[in-house]
Amino acid sequence: MSAIGNVLWIILGGGIFLFLEYLIGGVLLCLTIVGIPFGLQVFRLALVALVPFGKDVVVRESASGCLSVTMNVLWLVFGGFWIAITHLIFAVICAITIIGLPFAKQHMKLAAFSLTPFGRDVR
């Protein structure tokens, strides 16, 4: 079932555009030494944005450190908030129809992951 959802996501849900957008952003962030940790998180976001069905985003048990919190605050201030708002808007648009509800759920998952990506794992 998740394979069908992922194919429909790529074709109808804009998954390929999200993937390319995140991929370009990750490459641009990795051009600077300071941006490499953020670029790596964007690459993880790109993989989840390409095929979100069948993947879960969970909080790491060992992620309660100061570095994870600091990186999440920096991420939130410099772009994570706007990425999450974008996913929330797409979730509302998808939720208008009954057929779009699974896509809206995936956008909500991506919004939570894009808000605080440090200290989370994709399974």
Backbone hydrogen bonds, N-H to C=O, Kabsch-Sander energy under -0.5 kcal/mol:
donor,donor_aa,acceptor,acceptor_aa,energy
5,G,1,M,-2.1
6,N,2,S,-2.5
7,V,3,A,-2.2
8,L,4,I,-2.4
9,W,5,G,-2.3
10,I,6,N,-2.4
11,I,7,V,-2.2
12,L,8,L,-3.1
13,G,8,L,-1.2
15,G,9,W,-2.2
16,I,10,I,-0.9
18,L,14,G,-2.3
19,F,15,G,-2.4
20,L,16,I,-2.3
21,E,17,F,-2.4
22,Y,18,L,-2.7
23,L,19,F,-2.6
24,I,20,L,-2.5
25,G,21,E,-2.1
26,G,22,Y,-2.6
27,V,23,L,-2.2
28,L,24,I,-2.3
29,L,25,G,-2.2
30,C,26,G,-2.0
31,L,27,V,-0.5
31,L,28,L,-0.8
32,T,29,L,-1.2
36,I,32,T,-0.5
36,I,33,I,-0.8
39,G,35,G,-2.8
40,L,36,I,-2.4
41,Q,37,P,-1.4
42,V,38,F,-1.9
43,F,39,G,-2.0
44,R,40,L,-1.7
45,L,41,Q,-2.3
46,A,42,V,-2.3
47,L,43,F,-2.0
48,V,44,R,-2.0
49,A,45,L,-2.6
50,L,46,A,-1.6
51,V,47,L,-1.7
55,K,52,P,-1.6
58,V,56,D,-0.6
58,V,121,D,-2.7
60,R,119,G,-2.7
63,A,60,R,-1.0
69,V,65,G,-1.5
70,T,66,C,-2.5
71,M,67,L,-2.7
72,N,68,S,-2.2
73,V,69,V,-2.2
74,L,70,T,-2.3
75,W,71,M,-2.7
76,L,72,N,-2.7
77,V,73,V,-2.3
78,F,74,L,-2.4
79,G,76,L,-0.6
80,G,75,W,-3.2
81,F,76,L,-1.3
83,I,79,G,-2.0
84,A,80,G,-2.3
85,I,81,F,-2.2
86,T,82,W,-2.0
87,H,83,I,-2.1
88,L,84,A,-2.3
89,I,85,I,-2.4
90,F,86,T,-2.3
91,A,87,H,-2.2
92,V,88,L,-2.2
93,I,89,I,-2.3
94,C,90,F,-2.6
95,A,91,A,-2.1
96,I,93,I,-0.9
97,T,94,C,-0.9
101,L,98,I,-1.1
104,A,100,G,-2.4
105,K,101,L,-2.2
106,Q,102,P,-1.7
107,H,103,F,-2.2
108,M,104,A,-2.1
109,K,105,K,-1.9
110,L,106,Q,-2.4
111,A,107,H,-2.2
112,A,108,M,-2.2
113,F,109,K,-2.1
114,S,110,L,-2.6
115,L,111,A,-1.2
116,T,112,A,-1.4
120,R,117,P,-1.3
121,D,58,V,-3.2
123,R,56,D,-3.4
123,R,121,D,-0.5
